[in-house]
């Protein structure tokens, strides 16, 4: 394997790994956000709200998500941060710190609040009826900004149509790039130097056929037909007939494997791969290796196939 090919494969492997990491991270983050924002409040009883102003900076900044839990007003103390409806104007929800607190015997609290970043106290006194109020327990930075971005109509459309399309493309690419079973073994076999002839496959064939004589006849027939098969491959390659070349090389590869002609099988694997990739130059080169190896294989077969299969 050449150095440029090794580098390309390493880069490709790294890119695939990074894509997998990013995809997994995004999916985990999406699931976590869904559980935190949609499931958690129903199951665990807390509430979430997005800070819109900088009145509580630097503790709570615009775009942060404030997480609160309901507590009894009798448990409040000065310094707590609460989320409540202000008693004036549009009665919007505000998250500010308690600077003054009074609780009467009926359990109703009156409070004055102030934003940490504001110069003065809020110009109202709020009455907290109902016995409970939401008190801040922690803050998630920037999450509100992400939520607002996702709610943007353009972003929603992109996610609605683009995400499924991207998922389909990723699945198709993974299918197209997936190696068929046996490719790794074939690639490894194409790289390792193998002997011209090994009698072990022939012995295995004799056991499968339950006949040493039948295995010997098969080996003899292989040796006799070898020149014709190599000629057929050479002719198909020279005439540009890829289908005929593929048929011939598959036949030679299979029979070579059965008889133990391992190096010829190796050359056939290389040729088969070139034909599959429609790489004519590589196919011609692999065909020349098949032709060049033929005399050596015939010599090896001549020294072995005449002996009985042990």
C-alpha positions as CSV (number, residue, x, y, z in Angstrom):
1,X,0.0,0.0,0.0
2,X,1.5,3.4,-1.0
3,X,2.1,6.2,1.4
4,X,-0.5,8.6,-0.3
5,X,-3.1,5.9,0.0
6,X,-2.3,5.3,3.6
7,X,-2.6,9.0,4.3
8,X,-5.9,9.2,2.5
9,X,-7.3,6.3,4.5
10,X,-6.1,7.8,7.7
11,X,-7.7,11.2,6.8
12,X,-10.9,9.4,5.8
13,X,-11.0,7.4,9.1
14,X,-10.4,10.5,11.1
15,X,-13.1,12.4,9.3
16,X,-15.6,9.6,9.8
17,X,-14.7,9.4,13.5
18,X,-15.2,13.1,13.9
19,X,-18.5,13.0,12.1
20,X,-19.6,10.2,14.4
21,X,-18.5,12.1,17.5
22,X,-20.3,15.2,16.4
23,X,-23.4,13.4,15.4
24,X,-23.5,11.5,18.7
25,X,-22.8,14.6,20.7
26,X,-25.7,16.5,19.0
27,X,-28.1,13.6,19.5
28,X,-27.2,13.2,23.2
29,X,-27.5,17.0,23.7
30,X,-30.9,17.0,22.0
31,X,-32.2,14.1,24.1
32,X,-30.8,15.7,27.3
33,X,-32.4,19.1,26.5
34,X,-35.7,17.4,25.8
35,X,-35.6,15.5,29.1
36,X,-34.5,18.6,31.0
37,X,-37.1,21.0,29.5
38,X,-40.0,18.7,28.8
39,X,-39.9,15.7,31.0
40,X,-38.0,16.9,34.1
41,X,-40.6,19.6,35.1
42,X,-43.4,17.1,34.9
43,X,-41.5,14.3,36.8
44,X,-39.4,16.3,39.2
45,X,-41.5,19.3,39.7
46,X,-39.0,22.1,38.9
47,X,-39.7,24.9,36.4
48,X,-37.5,26.6,33.8
49,X,-37.6,30.1,32.5
50,X,-35.3,32.1,30.2
51,X,-33.7,35.3,31.5
52,X,-34.4,38.1,29.0
53,X,-32.6,41.1,30.6
54,X,-29.3,41.7,32.2
55,X,-30.9,42.9,35.5
56,X,-29.3,39.9,37.4
57,X,-25.9,40.0,35.7
58,X,-23.3,38.7,36.2
59,X,-24.9,35.8,38.1
60,X,-27.7,35.4,35.6
61,X,-27.2,36.8,32.1
62,X,-29.6,37.2,29.2
63,X,-30.2,33.9,27.5
64,X,-29.5,31.8,30.6
65,X,-32.1,29.4,31.8
66,X,-33.2,29.8,35.4
67,X,-34.2,26.6,37.2
68,X,-36.6,27.0,40.1
69,X,-38.5,24.8,42.6
70,X,-41.6,25.7,44.5
71,X,-41.0,26.4,48.2
72,X,-43.2,27.5,51.1
73,X,-43.1,31.3,51.6
74,X,-42.4,30.7,55.3
75,X,-39.1,29.2,54.2
76,X,-38.0,32.3,52.3
77,X,-35.3,34.5,53.5
78,X,-33.7,37.8,52.4
79,X,-31.1,37.1,49.7
80,X,-33.1,34.4,48.0
81,X,-33.8,34.8,44.2
82,X,-37.4,34.2,43.3
83,X,-39.4,34.0,40.1
84,X,-42.8,35.7,40.4
85,X,-45.4,37.8,38.7
86,X,-44.9,41.5,39.4
87,X,-48.0,43.3,40.8
88,X,-47.9,46.2,38.3
89,X,-48.0,46.9,34.5
90,X,-48.4,43.6,32.6
91,X,-47.7,41.4,35.6
92,X,-44.8,39.8,33.7
93,X,-42.7,37.2,35.3
94,X,-39.5,38.6,37.0
95,X,-36.5,36.9,38.5
96,X,-35.0,39.1,41.2
97,X,-33.4,38.9,44.6
98,X,-35.4,39.5,47.9
99,X,-34.1,42.5,49.8
100,X,-37.0,42.8,52.2
101,X,-39.4,40.2,53.5
102,X,-42.4,40.0,55.8
103,X,-44.6,37.0,56.5
104,X,-47.9,37.3,58.4
105,X,-49.6,34.7,60.5
106,X,-51.8,33.6,57.6
107,X,-48.7,32.5,55.6
108,X,-48.9,35.4,53.2
109,X,-45.6,37.1,52.4
110,X,-44.8,40.6,51.2
111,X,-41.5,41.1,49.5
112,X,-39.4,43.8,47.9
113,X,-36.9,42.7,45.3
114,X,-34.0,44.1,43.4
115,X,-32.0,43.1,40.3
116,X,-28.3,42.6,41.2
117,X,-27.3,44.8,38.3
118,X,-29.9,47.5,39.0
119,X,-29.0,50.7,40.9
120,X,-32.2,50.6,43.0
121,X,-34.9,48.4,44.3
122,X,-37.9,47.4,42.2
123,X,-40.6,50.2,42.6
124,X,-43.3,47.8,44.0
125,X,-44.0,45.6,46.9
126,X,-45.3,42.2,45.9
127,X,-47.7,40.0,47.9
128,X,-47.0,36.3,47.6
129,X,-50.3,34.5,48.1
130,X,-51.0,30.8,47.8
131,X,-48.3,29.7,50.3
132,X,-45.6,28.9,47.7
133,X,-43.3,30.7,45.3
134,X,-40.6,29.5,42.8
135,X,-37.1,29.9,44.2
136,X,-33.9,29.7,42.0
137,X,-31.7,26.7,42.6
138,X,-29.3,26.9,39.7
139,X,-28.8,28.4,36.3
140,X,-27.9,26.9,32.9
141,X,-25.8,29.4,30.9
142,X,-26.7,30.1,27.2
143,X,-29.4,27.4,27.0
144,X,-32.2,30.0,26.5
145,X,-30.3,31.5,23.5
146,X,-30.2,28.0,21.9
147,X,-33.9,27.5,22.5
148,X,-34.8,30.8,21.0
149,X,-32.7,30.0,18.0
150,X,-34.4,26.7,17.5
151,X,-37.8,28.4,17.7
152,X,-36.9,30.7,14.8
153,X,-39.2,29.8,11.8
154,X,-36.3,29.5,9.4
155,X,-34.3,27.2,11.7
156,X,-37.4,25.1,12.4
157,X,-37.9,24.6,8.7
158,X,-34.3,23.7,8.2
159,X,-34.5,21.2,11.0
160,X,-37.8,19.8,9.9
161,X,-36.7,19.1,6.4
162,X,-32.9,19.2,6.5
163,X,-32.3,16.9,9.5
164,X,-34.3,13.9,8.0
165,X,-32.6,14.5,4.6
166,X,-29.2,14.6,6.2
167,X,-29.9,11.4,8.2
168,X,-31.0,9.6,5.0
169,X,-27.9,10.8,3.2
170,X,-25.7,9.6,6.0
171,X,-27.4,6.2,6.1
172,X,-27.0,5.8,2.3
173,X,-23.3,6.8,2.4
174,X,-22.6,4.3,5.2
175,X,-24.3,1.6,3.1
176,X,-22.4,2.5,0.0
177,X,-19.1,2.7,1.8
178,X,-19.6,-0.5,3.8
179,X,-17.3,-3.2,2.6
180,X,-19.0,-6.5,1.6
181,X,-18.2,-9.4,3.9
182,X,-14.9,-10.9,3.0
183,X,-13.4,-7.8,1.5
184,X,-11.0,-7.3,4.4
185,X,-9.8,-10.9,4.1
186,X,-9.4,-10.5,0.3
187,X,-7.4,-7.3,0.7
188,X,-5.2,-9.0,3.3
189,X,-4.7,-11.9,1.0
190,X,-3.7,-9.6,-1.8
191,X,-0.9,-8.1,0.3
192,X,0.7,-11.1,1.9
193,X,3.3,-13.1,-0.1
194,X,1.9,-16.6,-0.5
195,X,3.4,-19.9,-1.7
196,X,2.8,-21.0,-5.3
197,X,1.4,-24.3,-4.1
198,X,0.1,-25.6,-0.8
199,X,-1.1,-29.2,-0.5
200,X,-3.3,-28.6,2.5
201,X,-6.3,-27.3,0.6
202,X,-6.0,-30.4,-1.7
203,X,-6.0,-32.6,1.3
204,X,-9.1,-30.8,2.7
205,X,-10.8,-31.3,-0.7
206,X,-10.0,-35.0,-0.6
207,X,-11.7,-35.2,2.8
208,X,-14.7,-33.3,1.6
209,X,-15.1,-35.5,-1.5
210,X,-14.3,-38.6,0.6
211,X,-12.0,-39.6,-2.2
212,X,-8.2,-39.1,-2.6
213,X,-8.4,-40.2,-6.2
214,X,-11.1,-37.6,-7.0
215,X,-9.0,-34.9,-5.5
216,X,-6.0,-35.9,-7.5
217,X,-8.1,-35.9,-10.7
218,X,-9.3,-32.4,-9.9
219,X,-5.7,-31.2,-9.4
220,X,-4.7,-32.8,-12.7
221,X,-7.6,-31.2,-14.5
222,X,-6.7,-27.8,-13.0
223,X,-3.1,-28.1,-14.2
224,X,-4.3,-29.2,-17.7
225,X,-6.8,-26.3,-18.0
226,X,-4.6,-23.6,-16.5
227,X,-3.1,-22.3,-19.8
228,X,-6.6,-22.1,-21.4
229,X,-8.0,-20.1,-18.4
230,X,-5.0,-17.7,-18.3
231,X,-5.4,-17.2,-22.1
232,X,-9.1,-16.5,-21.7
233,X,-8.3,-13.8,-19.1
234,X,-5.6,-12.2,-21.2
235,X,-7.9,-12.2,-24.3
236,X,-10.8,-10.7,-22.4
237,X,-8.6,-7.9,-20.9
238,X,-7.0,-7.1,-24.3
239,X,-10.4,-6.9,-26.0
240,X,-11.9,-4.8,-23.1
241,X,-14.6,-7.4,-22.3
242,X,-14.9,-6.9,-18.5
243,X,-17.7,-9.3,-18.1
244,X,-15.8,-12.1,-19.8
245,X,-12.7,-11.2,-17.8
246,X,-14.7,-11.3,-14.5
247,X,-16.2,-14.7,-15.3
248,X,-12.8,-16.1,-16.2
249,X,-11.0,-14.7,-13.2
250,X,-13.7,-15.9,-10.7
251,X,-13.5,-19.4,-12.2
252,X,-9.7,-19.4,-11.9
253,X,-9.8,-17.9,-8.4
254,X,-12.2,-20.5,-7.1
255,X,-10.4,-23.5,-8.6
256,X,-7.0,-22.1,-7.4
257,X,-8.3,-21.9,-3.9
258,X,-9.6,-25.5,-4.0
259,X,-6.4,-27.0,-5.4
260,X,-4.0,-24.9,-3.2
261,X,-2.6,-22.6,-5.9
262,X,-2.5,-19.8,-3.3
263,X,-0.4,-17.2,-5.2
264,X,-2.5,-17.6,-8.3
265,X,-5.5,-17.0,-6.1
266,X,-3.9,-13.9,-4.7
267,X,-3.3,-12.5,-8.2
268,X,-6.9,-13.3,-9.1
269,X,-8.2,-11.4,-6.0
270,X,-6.2,-8.4,-7.2
271,X,-7.6,-8.7,-10.7
272,X,-11.1,-9.1,-9.4
273,X,-10.9,-6.0,-7.3
274,X,-9.6,-4.0,-10.3
275,X,-12.5,-5.1,-12.4
276,X,-15.0,-4.3,-9.7
277,X,-13.5,-0.8,-9.4
278,X,-13.4,-0.5,-13.2
279,X,-9.7,0.4,-13.0
280,X,-8.6,-0.8,-16.5
281,X,-4.9,0.0,-15.8
282,X,-4.8,-2.0,-12.6
283,X,-6.7,-4.8,-14.3
284,X,-4.1,-5.0,-17.0
285,X,-1.3,-5.1,-14.5
286,X,-3.0,-7.8,-12.4
287,X,-3.6,-9.8,-15.6
288,X,0.1,-9.6,-16.4
289,X,0.9,-11.0,-12.9
290,X,-1.4,-13.9,-13.6
291,X,0.3,-14.6,-16.9
292,X,3.8,-14.2,-15.4
293,X,3.0,-16.6,-12.5
294,X,1.6,-19.3,-14.8
295,X,5.0,-21.0,-15.6
296,X,6.0,-21.0,-11.9
297,X,2.7,-22.5,-10.9
298,X,2.9,-25.2,-13.6
299,X,6.4,-26.1,-12.4
300,X,5.0,-26.4,-8.8
301,X,2.1,-28.4,-9.9
302,X,4.3,-30.7,-11.9
303,X,6.3,-31.6,-8.8
304,X,3.2,-32.2,-6.6
305,X,0.1,-33.2,-8.4
306,X,1.6,-36.4,-9.7
307,X,2.0,-37.6,-6.1
308,X,-0.9,-39.1,-4.3
309,X,-2.7,-36.9,-1.8
310,X,-1.5,-38.0,1.6
